[in-house]
Amino acid sequence: MKQVRASLGTLAVLGMELMFMDAPPTTAYLQIFTDQRCRANCLFCSQAKDSKGELKHIARGQYLPADLEEVVRRLGIAFEKGYLHRACIQTAMYPGMWEDTVYLIGRIRDICSIPVSLSVFPLDDAKYRTLAGMDVDQLVIPLDASTPELFHSIKGEGAGGPFSWDGHLDGLKRAAVVFPQVGTHIIVGMGETEQEVVELVDRLHKMGIHAALFAYTRLPGTRAVGDTAVNAEPDIGHYRRVQMAAYLLRNDRVRLDDMVFSGGVVSYFGLEEQDLKAVMESGEAFMTTGCSNCNRPYATETHDPVYNYPATPDSGEINGIKQQMETVKEADMEHGL
């Protein structure tokens, strides 16, 4: 294994690419190198076995092949100097994936003690323990879909893939016994209701599993998710309401029972108006969620609209968020609340 894929922003921080960045990544985003398509078949993924998309894409991010030893050497320097605070390794399903994953983590560990996250499909308990023994401190198993039905059609048998909803939940539960922090990804904008996302975030939070939000991105060459209307960028009001509700639940500011849903839309967050305004003005609810020190700049969006802010939103951005959140009041009025 002589190469590793690294995001363009990561390579820029490492001094291996030149690009302007208004928000440099604080995590090194890496992917195990293979020239094979993933044996999983997720509809939204460029690397899926039936996709005609480019292998270099993970969402909007471009992951370019680079010399593994040089990336690891520079990663150690960037960690020592405080430019990068974590390495996040993405995997794919192909023969030799496990051996390649262990090798890459081992080479990183030979150089430095940077915290490592691994995003992977469910593994057996012995492999979990091996990873934990290599100081992988955060494991991510992406659910991506918000309901069993969506999972089936997007990642499971309905998509020609090998995964199941119950299998992923089981993998998360077992991982939570081994690792200090376990997380998952939820992609918003694939046909789910706000209530379905928020209820899943709450369920996972009670299991001790952190749910990070992503905005659905239709990439060239990927297969359609649902009907045509769903294949546009997620409605920003829809995304903002989900962000706010998820933030409040993850931080134990409210309980799910405190919230009100009308036609699947969050119409009351369980907070008094002045308290909700204070949360909104802090901006934290609208920042990237994920593993520790993950800011994932522009991974699923361009500069407009920004779904997940890679740094604390400034006053102008907060004002824009307030306007986007006005749709909550419109929903209240529509449903007589």
SERO-4910 file (N, C-alpha, C, O; in steps of 0.05 Angstrom, whole numbers):
BEGIN
 pado doro    nc1    nc2    nc3   cac1   cac2   cac3    cc1    cc2    cc3    oc1    oc2    oc3
  Met    A     17    -24      0      0      0      0     18     25      0     30     32     20
  Lys    A     19     38    -23     38     61    -25     24     88    -26     36    109    -24
  Gln    A     -3     87    -30    -18    112    -32    -41    113    -12    -50     93     -2
  Val    A    -50    137     -8    -74    142      8    -89    165     -5    -76    183    -17
  Arg    A   -115    165     -4   -130    188    -14   -133    208      8   -137    201     31
  Ala    A   -130    233      2   -133    255     21   -150    277      9   -147    283    -15
  Ser    A   -166    290     25   -182    312     14   -164    334      5   -142    338     15
  Leu    A   -175    350    -14   -159    372    -25   -151    392     -3   -129    401     -3
  Gly    A   -170    397     15   -164    416     37   -143    405     55   -125    420     65
  Thr    A   -143    379     60   -123    366     77    -95    368     64    -76    375     77
  Leu    A    -94    363     38    -68    365     24    -58    394     24    -34    398     25
  Ala    A    -76    413     24    -67    441     25    -56    447     52    -35    461     54
  Val    A    -68    438     74    -57    442    101    -30    429    103    -12    439    117
  Leu    A    -27    406     91     -2    391     92     19    403     73     42    393     73
  Gly    A     12    423     58     32    435     40     36    419     14     57    422      2
  Met    A     17    402      7     20    385    -17      3    394    -40      5    384    -62
  Glu    A    -14    414    -35    -31    427    -56    -32    457    -50    -29    465    -27
  Leu    A    -37    473    -71    -41    501    -67    -70    508    -72    -81    502    -93
  Met    A    -83    521    -52   -110    530    -56   -116    551    -34   -105    550    -12
  Phe    A   -134    569    -41   -144    589    -21   -165    576     -4   -183    562    -14
  Met    A   -162    579     23   -182    568     41   -190    589     62   -174    599     77
  Asp    A   -216    596     62   -226    614     82   -231    598    108   -235    611    129
  Ala    A   -232    572    106   -237    555    130   -221    529    127   -231    509    118
  Pro    A   -195    530    134   -179    505    132   -190    483    149   -200    488    171
  Pro    A   -188    458    140   -197    436    157   -180    433    182   -156    437    181
  Thr    A   -193    427    204   -179    423    229   -174    393    234   -161    385    253
  Thr    A   -186    376    217   -182    348    217   -171    340    190   -178    351    169
  Ala    A   -152    320    190   -142    309    165   -162    288    155   -166    268    169
  Tyr    A   -173    292    131   -193    274    120   -179    256    100   -170    265     79
  Leu    A   -178    230    107   -163    210     91   -182    188     83   -202    183     96
  Gln    A   -175    174     61   -190    150     54   -170    128     45   -151    134     31
  Ile    A   -176    103     53   -159     81     44   -159     81     14   -180     84      1
  Phe    A   -135     78      2   -133     78    -27   -140     51    -39   -130     31    -31
  Thr    A   -158     52    -59   -163     29    -77   -173     40   -103   -185     61   -105
  Asp    A   -167     26   -125   -178     33   -151   -203     17   -157   -213     17   -180
  Gln    A   -214      3   -137   -238    -13   -141   -262      2   -131   -260     19   -113
  Arg    A   -285     -3   -142   -310      8   -132   -318     -7   -107   -312    -31   -103
  Cys    A   -332      8    -89   -342     -4    -64   -363    -25    -70   -381    -21    -87
  Arg    A   -361    -47    -56   -381    -69    -59   -408    -61    -47   -428    -74    -53
  Ala    A   -408    -42    -29   -434    -30    -21   -445    -14    -44   -430     -9    -63
  Asn    A   -470     -7    -43   -482      4    -67   -501     27    -60   -523     30    -71
  Cys    A   -492     45    -42   -508     67    -33   -515     86    -56   -497     93    -71
  Leu    A   -540     93    -59   -549    108    -82   -534    135    -85   -529    143   -107
  Phe    A   -528    148    -63   -517    175    -63   -487    175    -67   -475    197    -70
  Cys    A   -474    152    -68   -445    151    -66   -432    148    -94   -440    131   -110
  Ser    A   -412    165   -100   -398    163   -125   -382    138   -128   -376    129   -150
  Gln    A   -375    126   -105   -357    102   -106   -372     76   -106   -360     55   -106
  Ala    A   -399     77   -105   -415     53   -105   -410     36   -129   -403     46   -150
  Lys    A   -415      9   -127   -408     -9   -149   -424     -3   -174   -414     -9   -196
  Asp    A   -448      7   -172   -465     13   -195   -465     42   -203   -480     51   -221
  Ser    A   -448     58   -189   -447     86   -195   -428     91   -220   -410     75   -225
  Lys    A   -434    112   -234   -416    121   -256   -401    146   -248   -388    159   -265
  Gly    A   -401    152   -222   -387    176   -212   -357    171   -209   -348    148   -213
  Glu    A   -343    192   -203   -314    190   -200   -306    180   -173   -318    187   -153
  Leu    A   -286    163   -172   -276    151   -147   -265    172   -128   -264    168   -103
  Lys    A   -258    195   -138   -245    216   -121   -265    230   -103   -257    245    -85
  His    A   -291    227   -108   -311    243    -93   -321    228    -69   -329    205    -70
  Ile    A   -321    242    -46   -338    235    -22   -354    259    -17   -344    280     -8
  Ala    A   -381    257    -23   -398    281    -24   -385    301    -43   -375    293    -64
  Arg    A   -384    327    -36   -372    346    -54   -341    346    -52   -327    356    -69
  Gly    A   -331    334    -31   -302    334    -27   -287    317    -47   -296    296    -55
  Gln    A   -264    327    -56   -247    312    -74   -224    300    -58   -209    314    -44
  Tyr    A   -222    274    -59   -201    259    -45   -181    249    -66   -188    231    -82
  Leu    A   -157    260    -66   -138    255    -88   -117    235    -78   -109    236    -55
  Pro    A   -108    217    -95    -86    199    -88    -60    214    -82    -53    233    -96
  Ala    A    -47    206    -61    -22    219    -53     -3    197    -41    -13    176    -32
  Asp    A     22    203    -41     42    185    -29     36    181      1     36    200     16
  Leu    A     32    157      9     24    151     37     45    160     56     39    173     76
  Glu    A     70    153     51     91    160     71     94    190     74     99    200     96
  Glu    A     91    205     52     94    234     53     71    246     68     74    265     84
  Val    A     47    236     63     23    246     78     26    241    108     21    259    124
  Val    A     35    217    115     38    210    143     60    227    156     56    237    179
  Arg    A     82    231    142    104    248    153     94    276    158     99    287    180
  Arg    A     80    288    139     71    315    142     48    317    162     45    337    176
  Leu    A     32    296    164     11    295    184     23    298    212     12    312    229
  Gly    A     45    284    217     58    286    244     67    314    250     64    323    272
  Ile    A     78    328    230     88    355    234     64    374    238     65    391    256
  Ala    A     42    370    222     19    388    225      6    384    253     -4    403    264
  Phe    A      5    360    263     -6    354    289     12    367    311      1    379    329
  Glu    A     38    364    308     56    376    328     54    406    329     56    418    350
  Lys    A     50    419    306     48    448    305     20    458    311     16    482    312
  Gly    A      1    440    314    -27    448    321    -44    456    298    -65    468    301
  Tyr    A    -36    450    273    -52    456    250    -75    436    247    -97    443    238
  Leu    A    -70    411    254    -90    390    252    -92    377    279    -72    373    293
  His    A   -117    370    287   -122    359    314   -132    330    313   -135    318    334
  Arg    A   -138    320    290   -149    293    288   -145    283    259   -144    299    241
  Ala    A   -144    257    256   -144    244    229   -170    228    227   -175    211    245
  Cys    A   -185    232    206   -210    217    201   -206    200    177   -200    210    155
  Ile    A   -208    174    180   -203    155    159   -229    143    149   -245    132    164
  Gln    A   -234    146    123   -258    135    110   -250    108     97   -228    105     87
  Thr    A   -268     89     98   -263     63     86   -282     58     63   -301     73     59
  Ala    A   -278     37     49   -296     26     29   -296     -4     31   -278    -15     43
  Met    A   -316    -17     20   -318    -46     22   -305    -59     -3   -316    -57    -25
  Tyr    A   -282    -71      1   -268    -85    -21   -249   -105     -9   -242   -103     15
  Pro    A   -241   -126    -24   -222   -145    -13   -196   -132     -4   -185   -115    -19
  Gly    A   -187   -138     20   -163   -126     30   -167   -100     46   -148    -88     56
  Met    A   -192    -91     48   -198    -66     62   -188    -67     91   -176    -48    100
  Trp    A   -192    -90    105   -184    -91    133   -154    -89    136   -144    -74    153
  Glu    A   -139   -104    120   -110   -103    121    -99    -75    115    -81    -65    128
  Asp    A   -111    -62     95   -102    -35     87   -109    -15    109    -93      3    115
  Thr    A   -131    -18    122   -139      0    144   -120     -2    167   -110     18    177
  Val    A   -114    -26    175    -95    -31    197    -68    -20    190    -54     -9    207
  Tyr    A    -60    -24    165    -33    -14    157    -31     16    159    -12     27    169
  Leu    A    -52     30    149    -51     59    149    -51     70    178    -35     88    184
  Ile    A    -68     59    195    -69     68    223    -42     62    236    -32     79    251
  Gly    A    -30     39    229     -4     32    241     17     52    233     34     59    249
  Arg    A     17     60    207     38     79    198     34    106    212     53    120    218
  Ile    A      9    114    215      4    140    230     14    137    258     27    156    269
  Arg    A      9    115    271     18    111    299     48    109    301     59    116    322
  Asp    A     61    101    280     91    100    280    102    128    281    125    132    290
  Ile    A     87    148    272     96    176    269     87    194    292    103    210    302
  Cys    A     62    191    300     51    210    319     27    199    334     18    177    328
  Ser    A     18    214    354     -4    205    371    -30    220    365    -47    222    382
  Ile    A    -33    231    340    -57    245    333    -81    228    338    -81    204    330
  Pro    A   -103    238    350   -127    223    353   -138    214    326   -137    229    306
  Val    A   -148    189    325   -157    178    299   -186    169    302   -194    156    321
  Ser    A   -202    178    282   -230    168    278   -230    150    254   -215    154    235
  Leu    A   -248    130    255   -251    112    232   -281    110    225   -297    105    242
  Ser    A   -287    115    199   -314    112    189   -316     86    174   -301     83    154
  Val    A   -333     68    182   -333     41    171   -360     29    174   -377     38    190
  Phe    A   -366      8    159   -390     -8    162   -387    -26    187   -364    -28    197
  Pro    A   -408    -39    197   -405    -55    221   -384    -77    218   -383    -91    197
  Leu    A   -367    -80    239   -346   -101    239   -352   -120    263   -369   -114    280
  Asp    A   -337   -142    264   -341   -160    287   -326   -148    311   -309   -131    309
  Asp    A   -333   -159    334   -322   -148    359   -292   -150    361   -279   -133    373
  Ala    A   -280   -171    350   -251   -175    351   -238   -152    336   -217   -142    345
  Lys    A   -248   -144    313   -237   -122    298   -240    -96    313   -222    -79    313
  Tyr    A   -263    -92    326   -267    -68    343   -245    -66    364   -233    -45    368
  Arg    A   -239    -89    376   -219    -89    398   -191    -83    386   -175    -70    399
  Thr    A   -186    -94    362   -160    -89    349   -157    -59    344   -135    -48    349
  Leu    A   -178    -46    334   -177    -17    328   -173     -1    354   -157     18    355
  Ala    A   -187     -9    375   -185      6    400   -156      2    411   -146     21    424
  Gly    A   -145    -21    407   -117    -26    416    -97     -9    401    -74     -6    410
  Met    A   -105      1    377    -87     19    362    -94     48    367    -86     66    352
  Asp    A   -109     53    388   -117     80    397   -135     95    378   -134    119    376
  Val    A   -152     80    363   -174     92    349   -195     99    371   -206     80    384
  Asp    A   -199    124    376   -216    131    399   -245    138    392   -262    139    409
  Gln    A   -250    142    365   -277    148    357   -284    133    332   -269    134    312
  Leu    A   -306    118    333   -314    101    310   -341    111    300   -359    118    316
  Val    A   -344    112    273   -368    122    261   -379    100    242   -364     89    226
  Ile    A   -404     93    245   -418     75    227   -442     90    215   -462     94    229
  Pro    A   -440     99    191   -461    117    180   -487    102    174   -488     83    159
  Leu    A   -508    111    186   -535    102    179   -544    116    154   -557    104    136
  Asp    A   -538    142    152   -545    159    129   -575    164    127   -584    187    127
  Ala    A   -591    143    125   -620    145    124   -632    148    151   -621    141    171
  Ser    A   -656    160    152   -670    167    177   -690    146    186   -699    146    209
  Thr    A   -698    128    168   -718    108    175   -709     81    163   -693     80    144
  Pro    A   -720     59    174   -713     33    162   -721     31    133   -707     18    117
  Glu    A   -744     43    125   -753     42     98   -734     57     79   -728     47     57
  Leu    A   -726     81     87   -707     96     70   -680     81     69   -668     80     47
  Phe    A   -671     70     91   -646     55     91   -648     32     71   -629     28     55
  His    A   -670     17     71   -673     -5     52   -670      4     23   -657    -10      7
  Ser    A   -682     26     17   -682     35    -11   -657     50    -19   -651     51    -43
  Ile    A   -642     60      0   -619     77     -6   -592     62     -2   -573     66    -17
  Lys    A   -591     45     19   -566     31     25   -569      1     26   -549    -14     24
  Gly    A   -594     -9     29   -598    -37     33   -605    -53      8   -596    -46    -14
  Glu    A   -621    -73     12   -628    -92    -10   -641    -77    -33   -637    -84    -56
  Gly    A   -658    -57    -27   -672    -42    -48   -653    -27    -66   -660    -21    -89
  Ala    A   -629    -22    -57   -609     -8    -73   -588    -27    -85   -569    -19    -98
  Gly    A   -593    -53    -80   -573    -73    -89   -549    -74    -71   -527    -81    -80
  Gly    A   -552    -66    -46   -530    -65    -27   -532    -87     -6   -552   -100     -4
  Pro    A   -510    -90     10   -509   -112     29   -518   -106     57   -519   -123     74
  Phe    A   -525    -80     62   -530    -72     89   -559    -74     98   -577    -76     81
  Ser    A   -563    -75    124   -590    -74    135   -591    -54    158   -571    -50    172
  Trp    A   -614    -43    163   -619    -24    185   -612    -37    212   -597    -26    228
  Asp    A   -622    -61    216   -617    -75    242   -588    -82    245   -577    -80    267
  Gly    A   -575    -89    223   -546    -95    224   -529    -71    231   -510    -73    247
  His    A   -536    -47    221   -522    -23    227   -527    -15    256   -508     -7    270
  Leu    A   -552    -17    265   -557    -10    293   -543    -29    312   -532    -20    333
  Asp    A   -542    -54    305   -527    -73    322   -497    -67    322   -484    -68    343
  Gly    A   -486    -59    299   -458    -52    298   -452    -28    315   -431    -26    328
  Leu    A   -470     -8    315   -467     16    332   -468      9    362   -451     18    377
  Lys    A   -487     -8    369   -490    -16    398   -465    -30    407   -455    -25    429
  Arg    A   -455    -49    391   -431    -64    399   -407    -46    400   -390    -49    418
  Ala    A   -404    -27    381   -381     -9    382   -382      9    406   -361     16    417
  Ala    A   -406     16    416   -408     34    439   -397     21    464   -391     35    484
  Val    A   -395     -6    464   -383    -20    487   -353    -18    487   -340    -19    508
  Val    A   -341    -14    464   -312    -15    460   -299     13    459   -277     16    471
  Phe    A   -311     32    445   -298     57    440   -309     80    458   -333     79    466
  Pro    A   -292     99    465   -301    121    482   -323    138    469   -341    148    483
  Gln    A   -323    141    443   -344    155    429   -351    141    403   -333    134    387
  Val    A   -376    138    399   -386    125    374   -406    144    361   -423    156    375
  Gly    A   -405    147    335   -422    165    321   -434    153    296   -426    131    288
  Thr    A   -453    168    284   -464    160    259   -469    185    243   -468    207    253
  His    A   -476    182    217   -483    204    200   -512    201    191   -522    179    186
  Ile    A   -526    224    190   -553    225    179   -553    245    157   -546    269    161
  Ile    A   -561    237    133   -562    255    110   -591    266    109   -610    251    107
  Val    A   -593    292    110   -619    305    109   -625    314     81   -608    326     67
  Gly    A   -649    309     71   -657    318     45   -662    295     25   -662    299      1
  Met    A   -666    270     36   -671    247     19   -699    237     20   -705    215     13
  Gly    A   -718    255     30   -746    247     30   -757    243     57   -781    236     60
  Glu    A   -741    246     78   -750    242    106   -765    267    116   -763    289    105
  Thr    A   -781    263    137   -794    286    150   -775    296    172   -757    281    181
  Glu    A   -779    320    181   -763    330    203   -768    313    228   -749    308    243
  Gln    A   -792    305    233   -798    289    256   -783    263    256   -773    254    277
  Glu    A   -780    250    233   -766    225    231   -736    229    238   -725    212    252
  Val    A   -724    250    228   -696    255    234   -692    261    264   -675    249    277
  Val    A   -709    278    275   -706    287    303   -711    263    322   -697    260    342
  Glu    A   -731    247    315   -735    223    333   -712    204    332   -705    192    352
  Leu    A   -699    201    309   -676    184    307   -652    196    323   -638    181    337
  Val    A   -648    221    320   -626    235    336   -630    230    365   -612    224    380
  Asp    A   -655    233    374   -661    229    403   -657    200    411   -645    195    432
  Arg    A   -665    181    395   -661    153    401   -632    146    403   -623    133    422
  Leu    A   -616    156    385   -587    151    385   -574    164    409   -556    153    421
  His    A   -582    189    415   -570    204    438   -575    188    463   -557    186    480
  Lys    A   -598    176    466   -604    160    491   -587    135    491   -583    123    513
  Met    A   -577    126    468   -559    103    467   -530    111    470   -512     93    470
  Gly    A   -525    137    473   -497    146    476   -483    149    449   -458    148    448
  Ile    A   -498    151    427   -487    153    400   -492    180    389   -515    190    388
  His    A   -471    193    379   -473    220    369   -481    219    339   -468    205    323
  Ala    A   -502    234    332   -511    235    304   -503    261    291   -511    282    300
  Ala    A   -486    260    271   -477    283    256   -495    287    231   -502    267    218
  Leu    A   -501    312    225   -519    318    203   -503    326    178   -484    341    179
  Phe    A   -512    316    155   -502    323    129   -525    332    111   -547    323    115
  Ala    A   -519    349     92   -539    357     72   -536    339     47   -513    335     38
  Tyr    A   -558    328     37   -556    311     14   -544    326    -10   -552    349    -16
  Thr    A   -526    314    -23   -512    325    -47   -515    306    -70   -503    284    -68
  Arg    A   -529    313    -91   -530    296   -115   -506    300   -132   -501    322   -142
  Leu    A   -490    280   -135   -465    281   -150   -468    269   -178   -484    251   -182
  Pro    A   -454    280   -198   -455    269   -225   -448    239   -225   -429    231   -212
  Gly    A   -464    224   -239   -459    195   -242   -472    178   -221   -472    154   -223
  Thr    A   -483    191   -200   -496    175   -179   -525    170   -186   -537    185   -202
  Arg    A   -537    150   -175   -565    143   -181   -584    161   -164   -577    171   -143
  Ala    A   -608    164   -175   -627    182   -162   -637    170   -135   -640    146   -132
  Val    A   -640    188   -116   -652    181    -90   -681    190    -90   -686    214    -90
  Gly    A   -700    171    -91   -728    178    -91   -737    193   -116   -726    187   -138
  Asp    A   -756    211   -113   -767    225   -137   -750    249   -144   -731    256   -129
  Thr    A   -756    261   -166   -740    283   -176   -738    306   -157   -717    319   -154
  Ala    A   -761    312   -143   -761    335   -125   -741    332   -103   -730    352    -93
  Val    A   -736    308    -94   -718    303    -72   -689    307    -80   -672    311    -63
  Asn    A   -683    306   -106   -656    308   -116   -645    336   -117   -622    340   -125
  Ala    A   -660    356   -110   -650    383   -107   -636    386    -80   -637    368    -64
  Glu    A   -622    408    -77   -610    413    -51   -632    414    -29   -654    424    -35
  Pro    A   -626    405     -5   -646    405     16   -656    434     21   -641    453     21
  Asp    A   -682    436     26   -693    462     34   -679    472     59   -677    458     78
  Ile    A   -670    497     58   -653    507     80   -669    510    106   -659    506    128
  Gly    A   -695    517    104   -712    518    128   -715    491    141   -713    488    165
  His    A   -719    471    124   -721    443    134   -695    435    148   -696    424    170
  Tyr    A   -673    442    136   -647    435    148   -642    450    175   -633    438    194
  Arg    A   -648    476    175   -644    492    199   -661    482    223   -651    481    245
  Arg    A   -686    474    217   -703    464    239   -692    438    250   -692    434    274
  Val    A   -683    421    232   -671    396    242   -646    401    258   -642    389    279
  Gln    A   -629    419    248   -605    427    263   -611    436    291   -599    427    311
  Met    A   -630    455    293   -637    466    319   -647    444    338   -639    443    361
  Ala    A   -666    428    328   -678    408    345   -657    387    354   -656    380    377
  Ala    A   -639    379    335   -618    360    342   -599    372    363   -591    358    381
  Tyr    A   -592    397    359   -574    410    378   -586    410    406   -572    404    426
  Leu    A   -611    417    408   -624    419    435   -626    392    448   -622    390    472
  Leu    A   -631    371    433   -633    344    444   -605    334    452   -602    322    473
  Arg    A   -585    338    435   -559    328    441   -547    341    465   -531    329    480
  Asn    A   -555    366    470   -544    381    493   -563    381    517   -559    396    536
  Asp    A   -583    363    516   -602    360    538   -615    386    547   -621    390    570
  Arg    A   -620    403    527   -634    428    533   -664    424    535   -678    438    550
  Val    A   -674    405    519   -702    398    520   -705    368    517   -685    354    511
  Arg    A   -729    358    521   -735    330    516   -752    328    490   -764    348    483
  Leu    A   -752    305    478   -767    302    453   -797    308    459   -811    320    443
  Asp    A   -806    300    482   -834    304    489   -841    334    492   -865    341    491
  Asp    A   -821    351    496   -826    380    498   -832    392    470   -844    413    469
  Met    A   -824    379    449   -826    390    422   -854    383    411   -868    365    419
  Val    A   -862    400    391   -887    395    377   -881    393    347   -866    409    336
  Phe    A   -893    373    334   -890    369    306   -918    372    293   -937    362    303
  Ser    A   -919    386    270   -944    390    256   -939    381    227   -924    393    212
  Gly    A   -952    359    219   -948    348    193   -919    340    188   -909    342    165
  Gly    A   -905    331    208   -877    323    206   -857    345    209   -833    340    209
  Val    A   -867    370    211   -850    394    213   -847    402    243   -867    401    257
  Val    A   -823    410    251   -819    420    278   -833    447    280   -825    466    266
  Ser    A   -854    449    296   -868    475    299   -864    487    327   -870    511    330
  Tyr    A   -853    472    345   -845    483    372   -822    467    383   -823    443    384
  Phe    A   -801    482    390   -776    468    399   -775    461    428   -756    449    437
  Gly    A   -795    469    443   -795    463    472   -781    484    488   -776    480    512
  Leu    A   -774    507    476   -761    529    491   -778    555    488   -791    559    468
  Glu    A   -776    572    509   -789    598    506   -774    614    485   -751    609    478
  Glu    A   -788    633    473   -778    648    450   -751    661    456   -733    660    439
  Gln    A   -748    673    480   -723    687    486   -700    667    489   -677    673    482
  Asp    A   -705    643    499   -685    623    502   -677    611    474   -653    606    469
  Leu    A   -697    608    457   -691    598    430   -674    619    415   -656    612    400
  Lys    A   -681    644    418   -666    665    405   -637    666    415   -619    670    398
  Ala    A   -632    661    440   -605    661    451   -589    638    439   -565    641    432
  Val    A   -601    614    436   -588    592    423   -581    598    394   -559    592    385
  Met    A   -600    611    381   -596    618    353   -573    637    350   -556    634    332
  Glu    A   -572    657    367   -551    678    364   -523    668    372   -504    680    364
  Ser    A   -521    646    387   -495    635    393   -483    622    368   -458    621    365
  Gly    A   -500    613    349   -490    601    324   -481    572    326   -477    559    305
  Glu    A   -478    562    350   -466    535    353   -483    514    341   -473    494    331
  Ala    A   -510    517    342   -528    497    332   -525    492    302   -533    471    292
  Phe    A   -513    511    288   -511    510    258   -483    503    248   -478    504    224
  Met    A   -466    497    267   -439    489    259   -437    459    253   -455    444    260
  Thr    A   -415    452    240   -411    424    233   -412    406    258   -400    413    279
  Thr    A   -425    384    255   -426    364    277   -411    339    267   -411    332    243
  Gly    A   -398    325    286   -383    301    279   -365    294    301   -371    299    324
  Cys    A   -342    281    295   -323    274    315   -310    300    326   -313    321    315
  Ser    A   -296    297    348   -282    320    360   -264    333    340   -249    320    325
  Asn    A   -265    360    339   -248    376    322   -254    373    292   -237    379    275
  Cys    A   -278    364    285   -286    361    257   -300    387    249   -321    394    260
  Asn    A   -289    401    228   -304    424    218   -313    420    189   -329    435    179
  Arg    A   -302    400    175   -312    390    149   -320    412    130   -343    412    121
  Pro    A   -303    431    124   -311    455    109   -321    448     80   -307    435     65
  Tyr    A   -346    457     75   -358    455     48   -358    426     37   -355    422     13
  Ala    A   -362    407     55   -362    379     46   -387    373     31   -387    356     13
  Thr    A   -410    385     38   -435    379     25   -449    404     15   -473    403      9
  Glu    A   -435    426     12   -447    451      2   -426    468    -11   -402    465     -8
  Thr    A   -436    487    -26   -420    509    -36   -421    532    -16   -430    527      7
  His    A   -414    556    -23   -414    578     -4   -443    589      0   -447    605     19
  Asp    A   -462    580    -16   -489    590    -13   -509    570    -23   -510    564    -47
  Pro    A   -526    559     -6   -526    564     23   -506    547     37   -498    526     27
  Val    A   -497    556     61   -480    539     78   -498    524     97   -512    536    113
  Tyr    A   -497    498     96   -514    482    114   -500    478    141   -513    480    161
  Asn    A   -474    472    140   -459    468    164   -435    487    165   -417    485    148
  Tyr    A   -436    505    184   -414    525    185   -389    513    197   -390    500    218
  Pro    A   -366    517    183   -341    505    193   -328    521    216   -310    512    229
  Ala    A   -339    545    222   -330    562    244   -355    576    254   -376    576    241
  Thr    A   -352    589    278   -375    603    289   -385    624    270   -370    641    261
  Pro    A   -411    623    263   -422    643    244   -419    671    255   -422    676    279
  Asp    A   -413    690    237   -410    718    246   -438    731    247   -458    718    241
  Ser    A   -439    756    254   -465    770    258   -481    770    233   -506    766    234
  Gly    A   -469    775    210   -483    775    185   -495    747    179   -517    745    169
  Glu    A   -479    727    184   -489    700    179   -511    692    198   -531    679    191
  Ile    A   -509    701    223   -531    696    243   -557    710    233   -578    698    236
  Asn    A   -555    734    223   -579    748    213   -591    732    190   -616    730    188
  Gly    A   -574    720    173   -585    704    151   -598    679    162   -619    670    152
  Ile    A   -586    667    182   -598    643    195   -625    650    207   -644    634    205
  Lys    A   -627    673    219   -653    681    231   -675    683    210   -697    674    214
  Gln    A   -668    694    187   -687    695    165   -695    667    155   -719    662    150
  Gln    A   -676    649    154   -682    622    146   -700    608    167   -717    592    160
  Met    A   -695    615    192   -711    603    214   -739    614    216   -756    604    230
  Glu    A   -744    636    201   -771    648    202   -792    628    191   -816    630    198
  Thr    A   -783    609    176   -802    589    166   -815    573    189   -837    561    185
  Val    A   -802    573    212   -814    560    235   -839    574    243   -860    562    249
  Lys    A   -838    601    244   -861    616    251   -883    613    231   -907    612    238
  Glu    A   -876    611    205   -896    606    185   -909    579    189   -933    576    185
  Ala    A   -893    559    197   -905    533    203   -924    534    227   -945    521    227
  Asp    A   -916    550    247   -933    553    271   -960    564    263   -981    555    271
  Met    A   -959    585    246   -984    598    237  -1001    579    220  -1026    579    223
  Glu    A   -988    565    203  -1002    547    185  -1018    526    201  -1040    518    193
  His    A  -1006    516    223  -1018    494    238  -1032    505    263  -1040    489    280
  Gly    A  -1036    531    265  -1051    542    287  -1039    541    314  -1053    539    334
  Leu    A  -1012    542    315   -998    541    340   -988    568    349   -975    571    370
***
